[in-house]
């Protein structure tokens, strides 16, 4: 691998141009690279705060890639020029392009070559010509954090002691004033992809069942989900929708006994802070690849539903049965199972909290 760089120092670009969960799942690869080099992350606009949560990350560049986003912006020469200027100014020794299996790394690889990045690696099925120095191949359905770490390892960056497990940079803020001191369960009902989230009414029923079973429930959500979270809390749970920064959300998830969430970024954030997850998982993508990684979990949902592996963004099956088939009582049982499992291993719980704090 090329060891060129400014004045003998080495700066490596790690690119992940998707959503919150994707950036978090890049964390093990970032940590591996950071043991040997300074790391700049290239992320989509709005993901800077997510990148800054990753241990080992030094610097962030933002860019909205038209070949990645669901609602892509037009290709603008000035945006390309700005990106090239930012890349050239940092004089990277190498770059790793992290992608999902259905994405091509080659458009970004071309821009990196234009920015004179001397060594580029990516997972790639397409013939890359001279665009890649490392064309890495992987089996299907590998968990996403393992997939990213595998590329870093193939590029010569050894995993740290956590391996493919997720982590966040500490310390996290004290959120006791928001959640109190009594044990609680978090329900995070939203997801950016509509097909991956339960209906609002079903999520409200889940919260009601958890409360009826004696759980103290905290409902979280983004600013755009504040109305949704208020409806789902239904006056029975604490509603923090739209009230938390990403670091505060991480702290709230860290303090929870269990997190209940669909396939969404905060589910991976819960895993990164060491909290067990009840995953309400729509099978539009593989749970083996995308369910929360490295923590105790229970995956619920009909994994054989007609939408399986379609990657559809909006459910076309009446009633959204892959998720509405989950009985609220099943969620209550799964929460109880995970709480009991984790409470019997106090040392493991404390170790997870220390990991999340970066201590």
QUIRA-V500079 format. One record per residue. N is the residue number from 1. RES is the residue in three letters. PHI is phi in whole degrees, -180 to 180 (* if undefined). BURIAL is + if it has 16 or more other ideal C-beta (glycine too) atoms within 10 Angstrom, else -. Layout:
n res phi burial
N RES PHI BURIAL
N RES PHI BURIAL
This chain:
n res phi burial
1 UNK * -
2 UNK -60 -
3 UNK -117 -
4 UNK -73 -
5 UNK 171 +
6 UNK -73 -
7 UNK 61 -
8 UNK 89 -
9 UNK -78 -
10 UNK -125 +
11 UNK -122 +
12 UNK -119 +
13 UNK -91 +
14 UNK -118 +
15 UNK -104 +
16 UNK -146 +
17 UNK -101 +
18 UNK -111 +
19 UNK -97 +
20 UNK -54 +
21 UNK -60 +
22 UNK -63 +
23 UNK -64 +
24 UNK -62 +
25 UNK -70 +
26 UNK -79 +
27 UNK -55 +
28 UNK -60 +
29 UNK -68 +
30 UNK -61 +
31 UNK -63 +
32 UNK -63 +
33 UNK -67 +
34 UNK -65 +
35 UNK -68 -
36 UNK -124 -
37 UNK -157 +
38 UNK -76 +
39 UNK -116 +
40 UNK -108 +
41 UNK -101 +
42 UNK -106 +
43 UNK -132 +
44 UNK -72 +
45 UNK -57 -
46 UNK 94 -
47 UNK -100 +
48 UNK -59 -
49 UNK -64 -
50 UNK -66 +
51 UNK -61 +
52 UNK -70 +
53 UNK -76 +
54 UNK -85 +
55 UNK -58 +
56 UNK 96 +
57 UNK -82 +
58 UNK -106 -
59 UNK -158 -
60 UNK -131 +
61 UNK -120 +
62 UNK -109 +
63 UNK -159 +
64 UNK -95 +
65 UNK -84 +
66 UNK -64 -
67 UNK -91 -
68 UNK -118 +
69 UNK -71 -
70 UNK -67 -
71 UNK -117 -
72 UNK -72 -
73 UNK -74 -
74 UNK -67 -
75 UNK -75 -
76 UNK -116 -
77 UNK -56 -
78 UNK -67 -
79 UNK -68 -
80 UNK -63 -
81 UNK -63 -
82 UNK -63 -
83 UNK -64 +
84 UNK -61 -
85 UNK -63 -
86 UNK -65 +
87 UNK -69 +
88 UNK -63 -
89 UNK -64 -
90 UNK -92 +
91 UNK 50 +
92 UNK -66 +
93 UNK -83 +
94 UNK -164 +
95 UNK -145 +
96 UNK -117 +
97 UNK -103 +
98 UNK -96 +
99 UNK -140 +
100 UNK -76 +
101 UNK -62 -
102 UNK -89 -
103 UNK -101 +
104 UNK -98 +
105 UNK -84 +
106 UNK -70 +
107 UNK -59 +
108 UNK -69 +
109 UNK -58 +
110 UNK -61 -
111 UNK -65 +
112 UNK -65 +
113 UNK -64 +
114 UNK -63 -
115 UNK -86 +
116 UNK 66 -
117 UNK -76 +
118 UNK -79 +
119 UNK -141 +
120 UNK -136 +
121 UNK -126 +
122 UNK -163 +
123 UNK -77 +
124 UNK -154 +
125 UNK -94 -
126 UNK -75 -
127 UNK -65 -
128 UNK -95 +
129 UNK 59 -
130 UNK -95 -
131 UNK -79 +
132 UNK -122 +
133 UNK -90 +
134 UNK -123 +
135 UNK -106 +
136 UNK -92 +
137 UNK -116 -
138 UNK -140 -
139 UNK -71 -
140 UNK -71 -
141 UNK 65 -
142 UNK -68 +
143 UNK -51 +
144 UNK -61 +
145 UNK -68 +
146 UNK -68 +
147 UNK -62 +
148 UNK -65 +
149 UNK -65 +
150 UNK -61 +
151 UNK -65 +
152 UNK -61 +
153 UNK -64 +
154 UNK -64 +
155 UNK -84 +
156 UNK 103 -
157 UNK -105 +
158 UNK -76 -
159 UNK -62 +
160 UNK -86 +
161 UNK -66 -
162 UNK -84 +
163 UNK 60 -
164 UNK -90 +
165 UNK -70 +
166 UNK -87 +
167 UNK -156 +
168 UNK -127 +
169 UNK -81 +
170 UNK -101 +
171 UNK -81 -
172 UNK -93 +
173 UNK -69 -
174 UNK -80 -
175 UNK -114 +
176 UNK -57 -
177 UNK -63 -
178 UNK -90 +
179 UNK -114 +
180 UNK 78 -
181 UNK -111 -
182 UNK -81 -
183 UNK -58 -
184 UNK -150 +
185 UNK -115 +
186 UNK -96 +
187 UNK -114 +
188 UNK -112 +
189 UNK -85 +
190 UNK -88 +
191 UNK -157 +
192 UNK -64 +
193 UNK -95 +
194 UNK -56 -
195 UNK -66 +
196 UNK -97 +
197 UNK -117 +
198 UNK -67 +
199 UNK -66 -
200 UNK -61 -
201 UNK -64 -
202 UNK -68 +
203 UNK -63 +
204 UNK -63 +
205 UNK -64 +
206 UNK -64 +
207 UNK -60 +
208 UNK -60 +
209 UNK -67 +
210 UNK -64 +
211 UNK -65 +
212 UNK -62 -
213 UNK -85 +
214 UNK 99 -
215 UNK -87 +
216 UNK -88 +
217 UNK -115 +
218 UNK -115 +
219 UNK -102 +
220 UNK -119 +
221 UNK -180 +
222 UNK -73 +
223 UNK -60 -
224 UNK -71 -
225 UNK -105 +
226 UNK -63 +
227 UNK -65 -
228 UNK -60 +
229 UNK -66 +
230 UNK -64 +
231 UNK -64 +
232 UNK -70 +
233 UNK -63 +
234 UNK 58 +
235 UNK 77 -
236 UNK -104 -
237 UNK -123 +
238 UNK -78 +
239 UNK -103 +
240 UNK -112 +
241 UNK -58 +
242 UNK 75 +
243 UNK -109 -
244 UNK -120 +
245 UNK -72 -
246 UNK -65 +
247 UNK -67 +
248 UNK -66 +
249 UNK -60 +
250 UNK -58 +
251 UNK -68 +
252 UNK -64 +
253 UNK -67 +
254 UNK -62 +
255 UNK -78 +
256 UNK -75 +
257 UNK -72 +
258 UNK -149 +
259 UNK -115 +
260 UNK -109 +
261 UNK -159 +
262 UNK -76 +
263 UNK -75 +
264 UNK -152 +
265 UNK -53 +
266 UNK -61 +
267 UNK -64 +
268 UNK -72 +
269 UNK -65 +
270 UNK -60 +
271 UNK -62 +
272 UNK -67 +
273 UNK -101 +
274 UNK 86 +
275 UNK -100 +
276 UNK -61 +
277 UNK -131 +
278 UNK -92 +
279 UNK -97 +
280 UNK -88 +
281 UNK -107 +
282 UNK -79 +
283 UNK -82 +
284 UNK -63 +
285 UNK -129 +
286 UNK -77 +
287 UNK -65 +
288 UNK -61 -
289 UNK -89 +
290 UNK -120 +
291 UNK -69 +
292 UNK -52 +
293 UNK -113 +
294 UNK 85 +
295 UNK -131 +
296 UNK -56 +
297 UNK -151 +
298 UNK -127 +
299 UNK -98 +
300 UNK -115 +
301 UNK 122 +
302 UNK -77 +
303 UNK -79 -
304 UNK -110 -
305 UNK -64 +
306 UNK -58 -
307 UNK -83 +
308 UNK -54 -
309 UNK 62 -
310 UNK -87 -
311 UNK 61 -
312 UNK -64 +
313 UNK -95 -
314 UNK -124 -
315 UNK -68 +
316 UNK -107 -
317 UNK -94 -
318 UNK -53 -
319 UNK 86 -
320 UNK 50 +
321 UNK -67 -
322 UNK -61 +
323 UNK -107 +
324 UNK -69 +
325 UNK -73 -
326 UNK -74 +
327 UNK -76 -
328 UNK -52 +
329 UNK -64 -
330 UNK -64 +
331 UNK -66 +
332 UNK -59 +
333 UNK -65 -
334 UNK -66 +
335 UNK -62 +
336 UNK -61 +
337 UNK -62 -
338 UNK -70 +
339 UNK -62 +
340 UNK -66 -
341 UNK -63 -
342 UNK -81 +
343 UNK -69 -
344 UNK -80 -
345 UNK -129 -
346 UNK -62 -
347 UNK -64 -
348 UNK -65 -
349 UNK -60 +
350 UNK -65 -
351 UNK -63 -
352 UNK -65 +
353 UNK -65 +
354 UNK -64 -
355 UNK -60 +
356 UNK -65 +
357 UNK -81 +
358 UNK 76 -
359 UNK -98 -
